[in-house]
């Protein structure tokens, strides 16, 4: 044979073909060669300055806090009682961010009439399709916050010891002692030379000096930083500048730390001094994770949040910490926990963009500004996208002045100043504007229950009023031309309009069974569509009016089987979620009941966090493959891709259209969620208006719009909202919060706590009894909304919604109600008519995509399996296969699932023996009753979503006769058996990375794996007869793995977060594993397995049993229950 070795390029490894020596040089040899050139380890050890160690040696004595001025300063720096209680306190007590729910319906910073911090104008960018986000929890091994800072050596010169003379900052959120050390000490090296010193720059300016005073201060700070780094005559410059706002007080206002850092960073880049110095901030206004993400993203090297520390310690001093946590904490413990929480939050924000180290994230500016004027962006955040303009320096100063006024009012003799509470997170009367108000919700519920047009009109009036204060669409108005108006009775009927409506992807688990089924009944009754969300669906619902037409496929692949996919009208790939883009779904353990766990194929009581990435989508080509897979799994339905609004989403959508999606959803940042960290809710994603307009324009420009349907969602509430979405280019519309309110939701925002008092977002048996929603409530709401839509259409002159799609010429900016911040808005990017960009292209869906299913290998397999499909007669046949035959066996499985349901056919009813190289997604969702054997090899995603079928892959006899050693070579690609739910797979040889990710019920036997094997596994059995890669079992909460480990190498490769390592210690288990290997040998003729069977009494002791703690607990509880039942 010509094959010497079959392998794969592993993560983090290099592939070097040396033509001189005519060989492939292995990764370790390359790296050893480079690493041996210089004593790098010694250089770092001798020369690098460690800030933590320097601080310990400096032994700074810290003065105790004086709380007399704390509340004044907290108000000045934008702290609120809500943020202290809901954000900082949980971080200080638990060391992690607090969760919120129901999304963010508060005003955009530029529209808010309350003073808002400049950080709030920035929205984090996130990876969707173009590259994957990283999982910062399960794959922490690739993440790091450690950063060397300060003067850099010349990159182009030869490596030298001097290049290591930098300050090593282990955590970018500095302690008070670390900041004091930097401010007051100079580090002297072993030779007695100054190695690191800092220069402190005051970032405050005289109160009342106006925007000019603020700009002068900005200029002074930049010049002072440049001069300090340059140094004087005969003096070397400083190694770090510290931008401090400590001097804030009655007479002095502080520049926002983000503005100060951004301006200095940009100034030093222009003067070419940035590599010569570190920038630190002693910042009173840094409090929540998004504040840190922005300040590091715009060039800061380290922040000391002294006011956040002071606030936490004051709360501890006042007894609030003990009252909340029921235990005592020292001030140092609380500050340590807070730093830990910020660190975790930062890793999550970085990972959304696929960035693994803070060193790469710093200064990367991965944000879009929403509502900031060019004058601010050019000066402080050069290169950042800001499409709609908005707040300028004058308006920014006014916000600062208002905050300063709250902290230091004119009658400054007020003894007790309370921390303000402006209701940004939760609605508060007189506080920040929210879209969902008590009055609006009350009227909607009356309208939904009584079908009252008057109540609906009042709801619509109140909501549209709030829109003016909260959303971009609220700044638009319709241009009516009376001469175009048509009679109302000529406009298409309500029953046609509501067919364009869909309910949002709310999973069974995040909401109760009753609420989930009620939504499905309502949408089926009106001809719209309900969406399962990512939690699967009870198969009992597939044949009645509780069936959800849209089946969602998310990264956790919960409940995704051949049967599930076959019973859909549309399959939606959730690339991101509006409320928390770049993150996976989250379901707390107390909401995972027996019923929920059964549908998701997981362990009851164990919390579920979906991976941020789909592990089979790392590029647009991978997405095209998954679209093809799902089209095979349901050939008659649509495949939709859900994206979230961000700058560049139009280009991504164009790629998705070319990848042959039938439907694209653009979600807004303000969509709801059952549980998410507040940073994601408030700091990521953009309004759907921006994303939809960009997508429509880009698709039309590239002649792709007529191939796909476009949907949008995100706090759509009224007919006015729907008409604006239609005019901006959408032909379908998603609703979630509105229908929930119609069913009784009162916006308690307790979804993540399982304590929903109206039985909607809870799995608690008693609370679910309180659910009083009926399908008719949702139906009434949608019919009333459709009436409003018809009225607007008649005034605008449109008889059908189809004709109205993309007609942006009927929209204009409403200047009424604009204030000092919003008056600078420029919404022209939204209102550019797409038809002007490409007059010959369609501006709505006119055609269908061609998926090439008529050319698929499965057509042959279905024909040859006809007897089995129609009569259940067993068939066996041979077939050739090559890597052009992708997703082989999936359409055959669809035929079985449609005819025989979840049970499928009896095992081995259809046996297909194939020879060759199987293409990607071989045996995707293979149904029960089909056995596919491949003599050869198979590509990535083999057995993905396995649904009861059997697979075997083994080398051909020819290569074995030529000396090919199967167990030393790769036989199947990456991400095999991802989301498998049942069935069996036997691979004679090694598998690639991420083998058995999210396996929830299948048996797999393999002879070696790559990194991240059994990640998120929740059920089934896995036997590995060879070595594994790193991070085995990360996030594994169910199922059992048996790993052959005679040399005891495995423990250091296993992620011990959720699992324990045990021995095979019972006769039953010993026999079970023997039987697994015996079947493997029977199917693949594996000599490795055969040797083990022959020496089983010795070999079984070499297996390590990987047993998740929670799964063990559940099995023990079930055994005890069964024992008690027998005893009774």
LINKAUR-V844668 format. One record per residue. PSI is psi in whole degrees, -180 to 180 (none if undefined). OMEGA is omega in radians with two decimals (* if undefined). D_CENTER is the distance of its C-alpha to the mean C-alpha in whole Angstrom. Layout:
PSI&OMEGA&D_CENTER, PSI&OMEGA&D_CENTER
This chain:
153&3.09&46, -10&-3.06&44, 115&3.08&41, -48&-3.11&41, 140&3.07&38, 116&-3.08&35, -170&3.14&32, 158&3.04&28, 117&-3.05&27, 159&-3.12&25, 135&3.11&22, 9&-3.09&23, 160&-3.10&27, 160&3.14&29, 110&-3.07&31, 121&3.04&35, 115&-3.13&37, 108&-3.08&41, -22&3.14&43, -46&-3.12&46, -4&3.14&46, 52&3.09&45, 163&3.03&42, 120&-3.10&38, 125&-3.10&38, 156&-3.08&35, -48&-3.06&32, -32&3.13&34, -43&3.11&37, -50&-3.04&36, -38&3.11&34, -39&3.13&37, -46&3.14&39, -45&-3.06&37, -26&-3.09&37, -5&-3.09&40, -35&-3.12&41, 158&3.11&41, 65&-3.03&41, -42&-3.13&37, -44&3.14&37, -42&-3.13&40, -47&-3.12&39, -44&-3.12&36, -42&-3.04&38, -31&-2.92&41, -34&-3.08&40, 135&3.12&36, 123&3.14&36, 118&-3.05&34, -40&-3.11&33, -45&-3.14&33, -42&3.11&36, -42&3.13&38, -43&3.11&37, -44&-3.12&38, -34&-3.10&41, -26&3.08&42, 57&3.12&42, 137&3.04&41, 115&-3.02&43, 134&3.09&40, 144&3.11&42, 157&3.13&41, 143&2.98&39, 111&-2.99&41, 7&-3.04&39, -31&-3.10&42, 6&-3.01&40, -51&-3.08&36, -36&3.11&36, -47&-3.11&37, -38&3.12&35, -44&3.10&32, -43&-3.12&32, -36&-3.08&33, 11&3.01&30, 12&3.04&28, 151&3.04&27, 160&3.11&27, -37&3.14&28, -46&-3.12&25, -36&3.11&23, -46&-3.03&26, -41&-3.00&25, -23&-3.10&22, -58&-3.02&20, -44&-3.07&23, -49&3.09&24, -34&3.11&22, -41&-3.13&21, -32&-3.11&24, -49&-2.98&25, -9&3.13&22, 20&3.05&21, 163&-3.11&17, 149&3.06&15, 151&3.07&16, 151&2.99&14, -180&3.11&15, 172&-3.13&15, 14&2.98&16, -170&-3.06&14, 105&-3.14&16, 17&3.13&19, 164&-3.08&21, 146&2.95&23, 149&-3.08&21, -39&-3.08&23, -23&3.14&25, -15&-3.07&26, 136&3.05&27, -3&3.05&30, 153&3.05&29, 133&-3.12&29, 150&3.13&26, 152&-3.08&25, -28&3.11&24, -31&-3.03&21, -11&3.07&19, -12&-3.06&20, 135&3.09&18, 129&-3.12&14, 137&2.99&12, 160&-3.07&11, 156&-3.12&8, 129&2.95&9, 117&3.10&9, -52&-3.02&12, -35&3.03&14, 160&-3.04&13, 147&2.88&10, 167&3.13&7, 154&3.03&9, 103&-3.04&9, -12&-3.13&11, -57&-3.05&12, -20&-3.10&14, 44&-3.11&14, -20&-3.09&16, -20&-3.14&19, 0&-3.05&17, 148&3.11&16, 139&3.04&19, -4&-3.09&20, 135&-3.10&23, 130&2.91&25, 134&-3.12&29, 170&-3.14&30, -170&-3.03&33, 130&3.12&35, 148&3.05&34, 172&3.12&37, 119&-3.11&38, -31&-3.02&35, -11&3.13&38, 167&3.11&41, 145&3.13&41, 139&-3.14&39, 160&-3.13&41, -36&-3.10&41, -28&-3.12&41, -20&-3.12&37, -3&-3.09&36, 74&3.14&38, 168&-3.14&34, 123&-3.14&33, 114&3.14&30, 112&-3.06&28, -31&3.12&26, 127&-3.02&24, -18&3.04&23, 105&-2.99&24, 147&3.03&28, 166&3.09&30, -38&-3.14&33, -40&3.12&35, -43&3.12&33, -41&3.14&33, -38&3.09&37, -46&3.13&38, -39&-3.07&36, -38&-2.94&38, -7&-3.08&42, 156&3.00&42, 129&3.14&43, 128&3.13&42, 130&-3.09&45, -176&-3.06&45, -26&-3.14&47, 4&3.13&50, 10&3.14&50, 149&3.07&48, 122&-3.10&45, -30&-3.13&42, 124&3.07&40, 162&-3.08&40, 157&3.07&38, 124&-3.09&39, 132&3.13&38, 127&3.14&38, 124&-3.11&38, 26&3.06&36, 165&3.13&38, 162&-3.02&40, 131&3.07&43, 140&3.11&42, 6&-3.11&43, 0&3.02&43, 178&3.14&41, -35&3.14&39, -42&3.12&41, -38&3.12&41, -43&-3.13&38, -36&3.08&38, -41&3.10&41, -41&3.13&39, -43&3.13&36, -44&-3.14&39, -44&-3.11&41, -46&-3.13&38, -46&-3.13&37, -42&-3.12&40, -39&3.12&41, -47&-3.13&38, -42&-3.14&39, -42&-3.12&43, -39&-3.14&42, -36&3.13&40, -40&-3.10&43, 165&3.14&46, -173&3.12&49, 123&3.13&52, 4&3.11&53, 139&3.05&49, 156&-3.11&46, 171&3.13&43, 156&-3.14&41, -12&-3.14&38, 146&2.97&35, 140&3.14&35, 117&-3.14&34, 111&-2.98&33, 136&3.04&34, 27&-3.13&34, -27&-3.03&36, 10&3.11&39, 145&-3.11&38, -166&-3.09&40, -33&-3.06&43, -4&-3.08&44, 134&3.09&41, 152&-3.13&37, 136&2.94&34, 140&3.03&33, 135&-3.07&29, -35&-3.13&28, -40&3.10&25, -45&-3.11&28, -49&-3.12&30, -46&-3.13&28, -44&-3.12&27, -45&-3.13&30, -43&3.13&32, -49&-3.13&29, -39&3.14&30, -43&-3.12&34, -29&3.03&34, -41&-3.14&32, -37&-3.13&35, 2&3.14&38, 31&3.14&36, -5&-3.02&36, -39&-3.14&33, -8&-3.07&33, -7&-3.02&36, 155&2.98&34, 155&3.01&31, 118&3.05&30, 155&3.09&30, 132&2.97&29, 95&-2.83&31, 123&3.10&29, -18&-3.03&29, 1&3.08&27, 123&-3.08&24, -47&-3.10&22, 168&-2.99&19, -40&-3.12&16, -33&3.10&15, -43&-3.13&19, -40&-3.14&19, -43&-3.11&16, -44&-3.05&18, -36&3.07&21, -37&3.12&20, -23&3.13&19, 24&2.85&22, 1&-3.12&24, 147&-3.14&25, -17&-3.14&26, 143&-3.10&26, 137&2.96&26, 106&-3.09&28, 72&-2.96&27, -32&3.13&30, -34&3.08&30, -43&3.09&27, -46&-3.10&29, -40&3.14&32, -44&3.14&30, -45&-3.11&29, -34&3.09&33, -42&3.10&34, -36&3.09&32, -43&-3.13&33, -34&-3.12&37, -3&3.10&37, 4&-3.11&36, -36&-3.12&33, -46&-3.12&31, -38&3.13&33, -38&-3.10&33, -41&-2.99&30, -12&-3.09&29, 25&3.04&33, 161&-3.08&33, 143&3.07&35, 146&2.97&33, 162&3.11&34, -41&-3.13&33, -38&3.12&32, -42&-3.13&30, -43&-3.14&28, -37&3.10&28, -44&3.11&27, -41&3.14&24, -45&3.11&23, -41&3.13&22, -43&-3.14&21, -43&3.12&18, -41&3.12&18, -47&3.12&17, -43&-3.14&15, -40&3.11&13, -43&3.12&14, -39&-3.14&12, -43&-3.14&9, -44&3.12&9, -43&-3.04&11, -27&3.11&9, -29&-3.10&6, 2&-3.11&9, 21&-3.13&11, 130&-3.01&13, -17&-3.13&15, 144&3.10&18, -31&3.12&18, -36&3.12&21, -29&-3.05&19, -33&-3.07&17, 127&3.11&20, 6&-3.08&22, -17&3.05&19, 43&-3.10&19, 65&-3.13&15, 159&2.87&16, 138&3.07&17, 132&3.11&20, 104&3.07&20, 23&3.06&24, 137&-3.12&26, 154&3.14&29, -36&-3.05&30, -35&3.09&32, -45&-3.07&29, -45&-3.14&27, -38&-3.03&30, -41&-2.99&31, -22&-3.03&28, 44&-3.03&25, 129&3.08&27, -12&3.12&25, 139&3.11&22, 130&2.98&22, 100&-2.92&23, -27&-2.98&24, 13&3.10&26, -150&3.10&27, -126&-3.02&28, 130&3.09&29, -175&-3.10&32, -36&-3.12&33, -45&3.14&36, -36&3.11&33, -43&3.12&31, -40&-3.11&34, -40&3.07&35, -44&3.11&32, -42&-3.11&33, -40&-3.14&36, -41&3.10&35, -42&3.14&33, -36&-3.13&36, -35&3.11&39, -40&-3.13&37, -38&-3.09&37, 75&-3.11&41, 164&-3.07&42, -43&3.06&46, 79&-2.93&48, 1&-3.10&46, 7&3.09&48, 126&-3.06&46, -54&-3.06&46, 115&3.05&43, 125&3.10&40, 152&3.06&37, 129&-3.08&33, 161&3.10&32, 104&-3.00&30, 7&3.02&28, 44&3.10&26, -37&-3.07&23, -44&3.10&21, 144&3.14&23, 138&3.11&26, 130&-3.12&29, 126&-3.12&32, -1&-3.12&33, -154&-3.13&30, 145&3.13&27, 135&3.05&27, 151&3.14&24, -39&-3.14&24, 113&-3.12&25, 157&3.12&28, -42&3.14&31, -45&3.14&33, -46&-3.11&31, -41&-3.13&29, -45&3.14&33, -38&3.11&34, -42&-3.12&32, -37&3.06&32, -44&3.14&36, -44&-3.08&36, -38&-3.07&34, -31&-3.04&36, -1&-3.10&39, 39&-3.08&38, 119&3.10&40, -35&-3.12&40, -45&3.13&41, -40&3.13&38, -42&-3.12&35, -38&3.10&37, -41&3.06&37, -47&-3.11&33, -41&3.13&32, -48&-3.12&35, -42&-3.11&33, -43&3.13&29, -32&3.05&30, -44&3.13&32, -36&3.12&29, -37&-3.13&27, -27&-3.11&29, -12&-2.90&28, -41&-2.92&24, 164&3.09&23, -38&-3.13&24, -23&3.08&26, -15&3.13&28, 5&3.13&29, 157&3.01&31, 160&-3.14&34, 145&2.99&35, 105&-3.14&38, 136&3.05&41, 106&-3.06&44, -29&-3.11&47, -18&-3.14&48, -16&-3.03&45, 148&3.11&45, 156&3.11&46, 144&-3.09&47, -35&-3.09&44, -8&3.07&46, -9&-3.13&45, 143&-3.07&41, 148&-3.02&39, 162&3.13&39, -42&-3.05&37, -26&3.08&36, -39&-3.11&35, -43&-3.05&33, -15&3.08&31, -18&3.12&30, -2&-3.05&27, 145&3.03&25, 147&3.01&23, 155&-3.02&21, 167&-3.08&17, 79&3.10&15, 121&-2.97&16, 152&2.96&16, 110&-2.97&19, -53&3.04&18, -37&3.01&17, 164&-3.05&20, 163&3.12&23, -41&-3.11&25, -46&-3.12&28, -42&-3.11&25, -46&-3.10&23, -34&3.12&27, -42&3.10&28, -43&-3.14&26, -44&3.13&26, -43&-3.12&30, -47&-3.07&30, -36&3.09&28, -34&-3.11&30, -34&-3.08&33, -2&3.12&33, 10&3.03&31, -159&-3.11&28, 137&2.97&25, 159&-3.04&23, 131&-3.10&19, -25&-2.89&19, -171&-2.99&15, 12&-3.06&13, 13&-3.11&16, -174&-3.12&19, 143&3.12&22, 122&-3.12&26, -22&3.13&28, -22&-3.09&31, -11&-3.00&29, -25&-3.00&29, 5&3.12&33, -166&-3.03&33, 7&3.07&32, 3&-3.10&29, 131&3.04&27, 127&-3.09&24, -34&-3.14&25, 120&3.08&21, 123&-3.09&19, 142&3.05&16, 110&-3.14&14, -177&-3.01&11, -25&3.13&10, -16&3.14&12, 34&-3.12&15, 125&3.05&16, 12&-3.11&20, 109&3.11&20, 172&3.08&23, -42&-3.11&26, -43&3.12&27, -48&-3.09&24, -37&-3.11&23, -25&-3.11&27, 47&3.14&27, 159&2.94&25, -27&3.10&26, 138&3.05&23, 124&-3.08&20, 123&3.06&16, 115&-3.12&14, 98&3.09&10, -32&3.14&8, 163&3.13&6, 135&-3.03&7, -40&-3.07&9, -26&-3.07&9, 61&-3.10&6, 143&-3.13&4, -2&3.12&2, 158&3.06&2, 163&3.07&5, 156&-3.09&7, 127&3.09&10, 111&-3.12&14, 151&-3.04&16, -35&-3.10&19, -8&3.06&22, -3&-3.14&20, 82&3.13&21, 177&3.10&24, -43&-3.10&26, -44&-3.14&26, -44&-3.13&22, -37&3.14&22, -44&-3.13&25, -30&-3.10&23, -5&-3.09&20, 49&-3.12&22, -173&-3.07&21, 126&-3.14&23, 142&3.08&24, -5&-3.12&23, 123&3.14&20, 148&-3.08&17, 125&3.02&14, 113&3.13&10, 150&3.08&9, 142&3.03&8, -42&3.09&5, 155&2.80&7, 123&-3.07&10, -2&3.01&13, 13&3.07&15, 96&3.07&14, 4&-3.13&14, 172&3.12&16, -31&3.11&17, -38&3.11&20, -39&3.10&18, -41&3.10&16, -38&3.12&20, -44&-3.14&21, -38&3.07&19, -44&3.12&20, -42&3.11&23, -49&-3.05&23, -32&3.08&22, -36&3.07&25, -35&-3.11&27, -21&3.07&26, 82&-3.00&27, -21&-3.06&29, -6&-3.08&30, 178&3.09&27, 155&2.95&24, 123&-3.10&21, 151&3.05&18, 124&-3.12&15, 119&3.11&13, 164&3.09&11, 142&-3.11&10, 124&2.97&13, 166&3.13&13, 131&-3.11&16, -2&-3.11&17, -25&3.11&15, -43&3.12&19, -41&3.10&20, -44&3.14&16, -36&3.09&18, -41&3.08&21, -40&3.13&20, -41&3.10&19, -41&3.11&22, -24&3.10&24, 5&3.00&22, 27&2.95&24, 148&3.11&21, -18&-2.91&23, 141&3.12&21, 132&3.06&18, 132&3.05&16, 113&-3.10&15, 145&3.08&13, 163&-3.08&14, -17&-3.00&12, 15&3.10&15, 160&-3.13&14, 170&3.07&14, 153&3.10&12, -29&3.13&14, 131&3.06&12, 153&3.06&10, 146&-3.07&11, -30&3.13&13, -44&3.12&12, -40&-3.11&8, -41&-3.01&11, -25&-2.90&13, -2&-3.06&12, 155&3.12&10, 160&-3.09&11, 165&3.05&14, 144&-3.12&17, -26&-3.13&17, -43&3.14&21, -46&-3.10&20, -41&-3.14&17, -46&-3.14&20, -43&3.14&23, -42&-3.13&22, -48&3.13&21, -48&-3.09&24, -43&-3.11&26, -42&-3.14&24, -42&3.12&25, -45&-3.14&28, -37&-3.10&29, 10&3.08&28, 31&-3.07&30, -11&-2.98&27, -35&-3.06&27, -8&-3.14&30, -23&-2.97&28, 157&2.95&25, 147&-3.11&24, 130&3.12&22, 154&3.02&20, 157&3.06&19, 166&-3.12&17, 88&3.12&17, 33&2.95&19, 128&-3.03&22, -37&-2.98&25, 170&3.08&28, -36&3.10&30, -44&3.10&30, -45&-3.08&26, -43&-3.12&27, -40&3.10&30, -43&3.10&28, -41&3.13&25, -47&-3.13&28, -31&3.12&29, -7&3.00&26, -3&-3.09&26, 143&3.06&24, -9&3.06&26, 159&-2.95&24, 134&-3.10&22, 140&-3.12&20, 138&3.08&21, -59&-3.11&19, -44&-3.13&20, -54&3.11&24, -36&3.12&25, -41&3.10&24, -41&3.10&26, -32&3.14&28, -3&3.08&28, -6&-3.13&29, 135&3.11&26, 21&3.03&27, 46&3.05&24, -17&-3.12&24, 45&3.12&20, 18&-3.07&21, -38&-3.06&19, -8&-3.08&17, -5&-3.14&21, 21&-3.07&22, 26&-3.12&25, 119&-3.02&25, -10&-3.13&28, 13&2.99&29, 16&-3.12&27, -58&-3.02&24, 56&-3.13&21, 156&3.02&23, 5&3.13&24, 125&-3.04&27, -43&-3.10&30, -43&-3.12&32, -33&-3.14&30, -25&3.11&29, -19&-3.13&33, -6&-3.12&32, 123&-3.08&30, 12&-3.10&33, 149&3.09&31, 151&3.09&33, -35&-3.11&32, -29&3.14&34, -44&3.12&32, -41&3.14&29, -46&3.13&32, -45&-3.13&34, -47&-3.09&31, -37&3.11&30, -40&3.10&34, -40&3.09&35, -42&-3.13&32, -34&3.07&33, -43&3.11&37, -41&3.13&35, -45&-3.14&34, -42&-3.12&37, -42&3.12&39, -42&3.13&37, -42&-3.12&37, -44&3.14&41, -31&-3.09&42, -17&3.07&40, 26&-3.14&42, 133&3.12&39, -27&3.12&40, 152&3.09&37, -31&3.14&33, -42&-3.11&34, -22&-3.02&36, -15&-3.04&34, 126&3.03&30, 10&-3.08&30, 69&-3.02&33, -12&-3.13&32, -13&3.13&35, 6&3.13&36, 146&3.01&33, 166&-3.11&34, 136&3.07&33, 107&-3.06&35, -15&-3.11&36, 134&3.08&37, -1&3.09&35, 148&-3.11&34, -167&-2.98&34, -25&3.11&35, -45&-2.98&31, -12&-3.08&30, -19&3.13&33, 2&-3.11&32, 142&3.06&29, 103&-3.06&30, 15&-3.14&28, -31&3.09&30, -28&3.13&27, -33&-2.89&26, 4&3.08&30, 119&3.13&31, 123&-3.10&32, -32&-3.09&30, -25&3.10&34, -26&-3.09&35, -29&-3.13&33, 83&-3.00&34, -25&-3.07&37, -7&-3.05&37, 153&3.07&34, 149&3.14&33, 9&3.03&31, 174&-3.09&30, 125&-3.14&29, -23&-3.04&33, 171&3.03&32, 155&3.12&30, 149&3.04&29, 117&-3.05&31, -6&3.09&29, 23&-3.09&32, -23&3.14&32, -17&-3.13&36, -1&-3.00&36, 147&3.07&34, -31&-3.07&36, -26&3.10&35, -39&3.09&38, -44&-3.10&40, -40&-3.14&39, -43&3.13&39, -44&-3.11&42, -17&-3.13&43, 13&-3.01&42, -44&-3.13&44, -43&-3.12&46, -42&-3.10&43, -39&-3.04&41, -35&-3.02&44, -5&-3.09&46, 14&-3.14&44, 128&3.14&47, 139&3.08&45, 146&3.06&45, 129&3.08&45, 163&-3.12&44, 150&3.10&44, 147&2.94&42, 151&3.09&41, 144&3.02&37, 175&-2.99&36, 2&2.96&32, -18&3.14&33, 85&-3.12&32, 154&3.02&29, 41&-3.06&27, 132&3.11&31, -7&-3.03&31, -43&3.09&29, -33&3.05&31, -42&3.12&34, -37&3.09&31, -43&3.14&31, -39&3.14&34, -45&-3.10&35, -38&3.14&32, -35&-3.07&33, -39&-2.97&37, 0&3.05&36, -156&-3.05&33, -34&-3.05&31, -26&-3.13&34, -153&3.12&35, 164&3.04&38, 150&-3.13&40, 141&3.03&39, 22&3.06&40, -40&3.09&41, 117&3.10&40, 122&-3.11&40, 118&3.11&40, 115&-3.02&41, 154&-3.14&39, 130&3.11&40, -149&-3.06&38, 106&-3.10&35, 138&-3.14&32, -176&-3.09&29, 150&3.11&26, 35&3.05&24, 130&3.08&28, 33&3.06&28, 128&-3.09&25, 42&-3.12&25, 125&-3.01&29, 160&3.11&31, 135&-3.13&33, -13&3.14&37, 132&3.03&36, 126&3.14&36, 118&3.11&35, 132&3.12&37, 119&3.00&36, 102&-3.03&39, -117&3.07&37, 176&-3.10&34, 151&-3.08&30, -166&-3.14&27, 154&2.99&24, 18&3.08&22, 132&3.06&25, 14&3.13&25, 133&3.11&22, 22&-3.09&22, 127&-2.98&25, 44&3.08&27, -14&3.13&30, 177&3.13&32, 140&3.13&33, 144&2.96&32, 135&3.07&35, 128&-3.10&34, 155&-3.08&37, 157&3.11&39, 156&-3.11&42, -33&-3.12&46, -47&-3.10&47, -32&3.10&44, -40&3.12&45, -27&3.12&49, 7&3.07&48, 11&3.13&47, 125&-3.13&43, 105&-2.97&41, -43&-3.03&38, -13&3.10&37, 0&-3.03&37, 158&-3.14&35, 128&-3.09&32, -28&3.08&32, 156&-3.01&29, -153&-3.09&26, 159&2.99&22, 41&3.07&20, 146&3.13&23, 26&3.06&22, 121&3.10&19, 20&3.10&18, 139&-3.11&22, -25&3.09&24, 169&-3.12&27, -172&-3.08&30, 146&3.11&31, 132&-3.12&31, 123&-3.08&33, 117&3.12&33, 93&-3.05&36, -174&-3.09&34, 154&3.00&31, 163&3.14&27, -153&-3.12&25, 160&3.00&21, 47&3.09&19, 134&3.09&22, 28&3.02&21, 130&3.12&18, 27&2.97&17, 131&-3.10&21, 17&3.11&22, -5&-3.09&26, 159&2.96&27, 131&3.09&30, 135&3.03&29, 128&-3.07&32, 161&-3.01&31, 23&3.11&33, 148&-3.12&31, 167&3.04&27, -158&-3.10&25, 160&3.00&22, 31&3.10&19, 146&3.07&21, 23&3.10&21, 136&3.13&17, 19&-3.12&16, 135&-3.10&19, 1&3.14&21, 173&3.12&24, -175&-3.12&27, 142&3.13&29, 128&3.08&28, 122&-3.14&31, 117&-3.04&31, 15&3.14&35, -159&-3.08&34, 154&3.07&32, 170&3.01&28, -162&-3.12&26, 163&2.96&24, 38&3.12&21, 135&2.99&22, 20&3.11&21, 126&3.13&18, 14&-3.11&16, 118&-3.08&19, 1&3.14&21, 170&-3.07&23, 173&-3.14&26, 139&3.07&28, 143&3.09&28, 117&-3.04&32, 126&3.11&32, 120&-3.00&35, 67&-3.08&36, -25&-3.09&39, 8&3.09&39, 37&3.11&36, -20&-2.94&34, -42&-3.03&31, -38&-3.12&30, -12&3.11&29, -6&-3.06&26, 137&3.05&25, 112&-2.99&22, 13&-3.07&24, -44&-3.05&21, 1&-3.02&22, 160&3.00&25, 156&3.12&28, 128&-3.10&31, 177&3.06&34, 161&2.98&37, 109&-2.95&38, 8&3.06&41, 155&-3.14&42, -40&-3.12&44, -44&-3.10&42, -38&3.10&39, -42&3.13&41, -36&-3.13&42, -50&-3.12&39, -38&3.07&38, -45&-3.12&41, -39&3.11&41, -47&-3.10&37, -36&3.12&39, -42&3.12&42, -39&3.09&40, -45&-3.13&38, -40&-3.13&41, -40&-3.06&43, -37&-2.99&40, -9&-3.07&40, 40&-3.09&43, 122&3.09&41, -28&3.11&44, -49&3.12&41, -39&-3.12&41, -43&3.13&45, -39&3.14&45, -42&-3.14&43, -38&-3.11&45, -28&-3.13&48, 37&-2.93&48, -38&-3.10&46, -27&3.06&47, -43&-2.99&46, -33&-3.06&43, -24&3.12&41, -16&3.13&42, 0&3.13&39, 137&3.01&36, 131&3.11&34, 120&3.11&32, 112&-2.95&28, 110&3.12&28, 137&-3.10&25, -45&-3.08&26, -38&3.14&25, -40&3.11&26, -44&3.13&30, -46&-3.11&30, -42&3.13&29, -40&3.13&32, -40&3.12&34, -41&-3.14&34, -40&3.14&34, -42&3.14&37, -40&3.14&39, -46&-3.14&39, -40&-3.14&40, -44&3.13&43, -38&3.14&44, -41&3.12&44, -43&-3.13&46, -37&-3.14&48, none&*&48
